[in-house]
């Protein structure tokens, strides 16, 4: 115990992410892929119920939730090892379940007792079975970290088999790395909108996750892409850097998810300029989209002019870095609201934090704000209660955990992240052109219905 005497152990109240094993959701998000969990009993259920069910009630679908095979390791497996149990589970899964790709995720027990899941999986790989092993023990970090472990495992053990040496890159084809599936409540609609606007600009898009992706076949074409596009403050950056080294693919990093006409147009122009493709198509697309977008905004101004006196002027955002930054940019640039406090909850690695902080220093001309990195719900809500929001009640963009605090402040709350237990989400998006309109509807319906 000598090595631990100076270590500070803390617990997190009202957790806002899953463990690394929760990355089985990233596998389920790939059409045709099936996760297999090598972990203790209850691990899969807890990750599913928190990250998927009580987070927009997204459901499990074909390869998620209750469908996921699990070894449910017991005391006997801890003592004697669970490799044999895993082998039996894989054999049974191959007989019962149909998938284009299987991904074995090793949990805490398997990693701690030293189960060689790689050797077990390798025996099936040698039989030509499309199966991958990912070491995702929960102690390695949260599901953001687990996601990157899983993605790199799929590329290394599966995609790489289809890569050709010195392969000619397909101009205009891009691999997109952005939101974390299921963790982000609106990931399905967001990725679909991201793909739609990029295709509108003239690109062929490997979106990789969600129902608009082309499943495992799309993953096979990753090495052919002209470049990788990272649309998030940090998630996906290490993947893009890995692919740059592996397949000699450059990458473009745009840290802010675009919301609204101005930001989406700026986003598309950056991607087109980087790719060096014809700008005529993107300009035509932007003109057509803005015509529709501003038609709705023109009519929205009647409401805004009538009710401006009763609408919030300041706000707080509590959530993962991707949505936190994107919503801040939109609220300041589009609505002219005043940022009060911003709290990022996804525990970004230290090496990315300064770059994230810099983004908040330039939300708009002469508008900046500080950002706090914090995970504990008790501390977050204590801070929210002490902030000066001015003479009007604030609007809080947060999670279910902030609902009581919002009531205390007399404010409004829009749930934009995990957990979102008062939202039922199918294909809603809050990014791009369509998503901005949905977000405006949500914000102001919430505000005016609060007094009803």
C-alpha positions, 0 to 999 in steps of 0.5 A: 500500500506504500505506493498508494499513500499519496494517491487521492481517490475520489468518486464521481456523482451523476456520471456523464459517460460510460467505461471503455467497454461502452464502446460496444455501442460504436460497434453496434452503430456500424451496420452489419457489425456485432459486438461480443463482450467478454466481461462480468454479468451486468456490465453490458446491461448497465452500459446499454441502459445508461448510454442508450436507453435513458439517453434519448431512448435510442434502443438497441436495434439489431446488434445492441442492447439485449442482443449482445452476446456476453461471457458473463464471467463468474468467480470460477473464470477469475480463478481459472481463466475465461478464455475457454468460455469466450471460445465457446461464446464465439462459436455459439454466436457464429451459429446463431447470429448473422453479421458481416463483422464481429468485434470482441471487447475484453472487459475488466475481468478478462484483462485483469486475470490475463485472458488472452482474448487475442489468441482466441480471436486469432484462431477464428481469424485464421479460419477466415472469419471476419472477427476483431479483438479490442482490449477495452477494460473499463479501467483504461478510461471512458467510452470515448477512449474505448471508441478509439481503441475499437476503431483502431482495432478494426482498422488494424485487424480487418480493414488493413487486409483490404488495403493495397500498397501504394493504392491510388486515392479516390479524389473527393472521397473522405472518411469522417470522424465526428460524434461518439455514437449513442453517447451523443443523444442526437448522433444518428441525425447529426451524422446523417446531416453531416453526410448530406451537406458534404455530399451536397458540396460534391464529396463521396462520404464514408460516414462509417456509423449510423443508418446512412453508412454503407456498413462494413463495405464502407470500412473496407474503403477507408484506405482509398479516401483522399483524406480524413475529416475530423469534426470535433474538438478532439475525438477522432484526432488520434485516429486520423493521425494513425491513418496518416501514418498507416495509409499516407492520408492527410487529415483536416481537423475542424474542431467545431460542429457547424450549426446554422447557415453561416457556420455550415457554409464556412465549414463546407468552404474549408473542406472544399479548399482543403480537398482542392475540388471544384467550388461551383457545386458547393456554392450552388448547394449553399445558395439553395440551402440558405434560401430554405433556411432563411425563409423559415428564419424570416417567419421566425422573426415575428415570434422573436420580435413579439416575445423578446422581452420574455426570452432568456438573455444568458445561458450555460452549457453543460456537456461533452466538448463537441456539443458544448463548443458547437452550441456556444458558437451558435447561440452567440453568433446566431442568437446573440445570447450572453455566455454565462458559464460553460462546463465540459464533462467528457474528460478530454485528454490533457494534451487537447485541453489548451486548444479547446480553451482557445476556441472559447476565446473567440466565439465571435467578434469581441465575445469570449468566455471561460470554460471549465472541465468538470465531471462531478454532477454535485460540483457542476450543479453547485457552480450553476446555482452560484452564477450571476445570469443577469435580470432574467432567468437563464436557459441551461443546455445540459442533461437530466442531471441539471433539471432540478437546478434549472427549476431552482433558478427559475430557468429553462432547460434543453437536454442536449447530452447524456443522460437525456431522460426527458427526450425521445430521439429518433433521427433528430439533428441539431447541426447543419442547416436542418439541425439549426432549425430543429434547435431553434424550435426546441429552445423557444418551445421550451421557453414559452411552454415553461410558463404554461 
